[in-house]
Amino acid sequence: MENQKKIVEALLTSQAYPENSRKIELIQTHISFVFLTERFVYKVKKAVNFGFLDFSTLNKRRFFCEKELELNRRLCPEVYLEVVPINMADALKVKGKGETVEYALKMKRLPQEKIMTQLIKEGKVDNKTIDELAKTVSGFHAKAQTSSAINEYGTIRIVKTNWDENFSQTEKYINQTIPEKQFKFLQTKINSFMEKSESLFEGRIRNGKIRDCHGDMHSGNIFITEPICIFDAIEFNDRFRYSDVASDVAFLAMDLDYQQRPDLATHFIEQYVSYSKDKEIAALLPFYKCYRAYVRGKVISFKLDDPNISSEEKNAAAKEAQAYFKLAVQYAEGL
């Protein structure tokens, strides 16, 4: 991470890029530095190892940049352009001369005002938009890869592994972002549901509903453009992407609930079922909504340990994580 700090500083200057750009913006997530020039986006993976993802070496970061490019071309072929080296000779330069010190995924920059989250805030997402989105997601799931190996990720064993990992990785945040009472309640409820619902999960496998999905389908990863672009699919861990299609659907529905638009969430589910004919999905949506809200709470909690993030941002992250855990509890109460 220390070496990356110098690279980040250099990438904030226009001289580091092959194209002219008067202004460079930096957006950080817990696993990426995202640099926005006037026309393009350059995404650099942070040199971190969280166990469930490992970007700790340059070779690994290159591998996962290439995998991210391949996966995201499924839904946004015109946006995801190429993986580019970042070189150091006399100065640091994208696709420059000298030693390759880092890699970035280069994307076409789309207008930020078209991000679905922003449009929801402005009241510009209506049922027609949701209908188009449901059609896109249903079509994507119908074509998504499936196999006997992928089917394993829909078994109770793997689903329980995901939950056990969630609980293990959030123990350190008990009474920081998740009250101990909520933590214990969720553990009890989730384990009980899985114990009594094994036949549900087995039925989903038999019906071909375990697919190579998107894995991170929320409104912050959707551009309402023509066509709609659903970007930033998970590349770093197949276990988070290989899943029941219900998990993708539940993520967006949960996200709409979180943004106080349960009407849009309901319409999205209804339209998805209409296009996909997947009526059995309803029985698992509360479970997967709970899972997705919990994962969001967990991932945002990770920001509390990120040395690149200010104390002000960490305080805001703590409040956001608390809200997601509270939502997870609400879903669990209905299981």
N, C-alpha and C positions, 0 to 999 in steps of 0.2 A: 504493500500500500504506500510506503514511503516513496518508492520509485515512481509510482503512479501519480503522486502529488505533483511531481515536476512535469510529467506528461500532461496532466490536466491543466496546469498553468500555461503551458505552451499552446495547448489546443484552444485556449481562450483568446488567442491572437489570430487575426485574419491571415497572417503570413504562413500559418501552418497548413492552409488548405489550397488545393489546386485551383479553385475558382475564387473570383473576387467576392468578398462579403464584408460589408461595412460593420456589421454587428454580429457577435457570437453570443448565443445564450446557452446557459448550462442548466439542465434539469437533472436532479439526482433521484434515483430510487435506492433501495437497500442493496441492489446488486449491479447497478449500472450508472455510468456517467453518460448523459445524453446531450450532445452538442448540436445546437440548431444554427445553421447558417441561413442565408436568405432563401436558398433554394433546396437545401438538402439537410438531412439529419444523419449524424454520425454517432453510433452507439458503441461505447467501450465498456466491456465487462469489468467490474471491480475484482481485484485479486483477493477473493474471499473464499472460504470453505465453511459452509454451514452444515456439512454432513449430507443433507439432501441435495445440495449442489456444490460443485467443486470447480472454481475458476482460478485455482491457486497458481497454476503455471501458464506460461505464454502459449504452449502447445494446446492446453485444454481450452484456453480462451479462443484460440483460432478455430478449434474443432467445433465449439458450441456456436461461434459466429456463423460458421458454414451451415450447421444444422438449423439454426434459427432462420437463415435465408431460405433454405429448402422448405421448411414447414410453413412459413408465412406466405410463400408464393401460392399456397393452395387457396387462400382467401383474398390476398392483395398482390397479385402478380406484377402489377405495374408500379407498385410502391417500393418493393424490396429489390434493390439494384445489384449490389455486389458486396463482397468482403474485401476490405482494403487494408494494406499494411501501413503502419505508421513508422517512418524511418528516421534515424538520427545520423546525420553527417555533421556539417557545420551547425546546422539547426534542425529542429524537429519539423517533419513535413509528412503530410498524408500522401502516400504513393510517391515518396521522395527517394533520395539516394542514401546509401549507407546501411547500417545495421537495422533490421526490423526489431523495434522495441515494444510494439503493441499492435493489435488489430482492432478494426472497427467495422461494424455493419453499416453500410451506406444505404440510406433510403431517400426517396423523394419526399420533400416536405409538403404536407397537406395543410390547408388553412386551419389554425387552432380553433377558430370560431365554429368549426364544423364538428368538433368533438362532442359526442352525444351527451356527456355530463354537463357541458356548458349549455347545450341546447335545451336540456331538461330544466335547468335553472331559469332559462329565459322563457319557458313555456312553449317551446317551438317543436316539441315532439308530440305528435298526435297518433291516433290509432292507425292511420294510413302508413306512417313511418314504421310503427311496430309490426304491422302486417308484412311489410316488405322485409323487415329484419327476420321475422319468423320464417318466411319463405326461404331466405338466404341460409339461415342456420339449419333448417330442415334438409335443404338440398345438400349442404356441406356434410351433414351427418350421414345421409344416404350413400354418399360416395366415399366416405372416410374408410380407411383400411380396417379390416378386422381379420382375425386368425385365431387359431387355438391358443397361441402364445398370448395374444392380446386379451383373449377371454379370461385368462387367469387373473387379470387385474380387476375383474368384476366379482371375483369370489369373496366370500366373507373373510377369508384369511388375509387377503391383501387390503380389503377395505378396513378391517380391524387394525392392520399394521399402520395404515395411514392415520387412523384416529389415535392409536397408541403413541405414535411419533408426535402428533399434535399436542397431546397432553404432556408428554415428556419435555418437549421444547418450550412449553409455556409455564412450567413449574417455577422457573426463576422470575416470572412476572406476576406471580400470585401476590395480591394486595398492592401491585403497582398498576397493572392495567386490567386485571381480572380478580375480583374478590374471591377469597377462598371458598365461600359458600357457593358461588356460581360455578367454580371449577369442579367441586365435588358433585354438584347437582348434574352437571353436564356429563361427567364421567359415568355416573350411575344410569342416567337416562339413555345415553347412547349405547352403552354395553347391553342394557336390557333390550333395547329395540333390535340390536343385531342378533341377539340370542333367539328371539322369538320370530325373526323375519327371514331366516335363511332361505326358505322356499321362494320368497320374493326375488332375492338376488339370483338364485339358480334359474328362475324363469326368465329373467332378463338375459342371461347368458344363452339359454336355449333359443331365444327369439332374436339373437344377433344384435343386441343393443349395446354391446361393449365394443367401442371403436377407438381409433386414433383421433381423439377429439382436439379441441383448441386448448382447454385447460385453464384459461384466464379470461373468460368471456364476461366482461363487465363494461359499463358504458364509457369508462375512461380509456378503453381499448377499441372504441368504435368511432369511425368517422362516418357521419351521415352525408356521404357524397354520392355521386352517380358513377359507378355503382357503389353501394355500401362497402366500406373497407373495415373488416374486423382484424386487427393486427395484434402483434405481440403474443403469439401462441407460445406456450411453455416448451422450451427446447432442452432445458438443463436436467430433466429427470422424466424418463418415460412413464414412471409410475404415477405422475401427476397429470399426464395427458391421456394415457390409456385409461379409459373409464367408461362407465355407463353414460350414454348421451344425456341422461337425466341430470348428471352433474354439471354439464355445460349449461343446460336450460335453467337449472336451479340457480346458478351463479348470477346470471343476468336478472332473473326474477328477484333474487335476494337484493341485488344492487338497486333495483327499482324500488323495492320496499324501503331500503335504507334512505333513499332520496325522497321518501314520502310520496311515492307514486304507485301505491298498490293497485290502482286502476290499470296502469300500464303493464304492471307485472301480470295481472290476471289476464289481460288481453293477449299478451305475448304467449302465455301458456296455452290459452284457448286456440290461438292461431297456429301455434307450433303443432298441437295435437291434430288440428284440422288438416294441415299439410302432410304430417308424418304418419297419420293414422295410429299413433302410439298412445292409445288410451290408458295402457297400464302404467304409464309414467307417473300418473297422479299419486299412486301409493307411496312412491319414494321421494317425491319432491320436498316435503317438509324435512326429511332426513338430510337430503343433500343441500337444502338451503341452510340448515344448521351447520353442516360441514363447511360450506363456503363462507358463511359469516365468521365461523371460528378461525378458519385459515386467514382471512383478512385481518382479524384481530391479532393473530399470532405474527403475521408478516410485518404489520405496522409496529408491533411491539419491538421487533428487531432494531428499529431505528434508534431505540434508547441506547443501544450499544455501538452505534456507528460514530467513529471519531470525526467523520466529515460533516456531521450535521450539528447545527447550533443548538444551544439549550432551549431557545424559543421554539425551534422546530420540533424538538423532542417533547416539549410540553404539549404542543398541538397534537403530536402523534399519540401521546398517551391518552388524550381525550378521545381521539378518533378510535383507537383500539378498544377503549372501554365501551364505546357505543356499539361496535361490532359484536363484542362478547355479550352485551345485553340483548342484542337482536338474536344471537344464537340461542340464548336461554329461552326467548319467546317461542322460537321454532321448536325447541326441545320439549317445551310444556305441552305441545300438541301431539307428541309422538305416543 
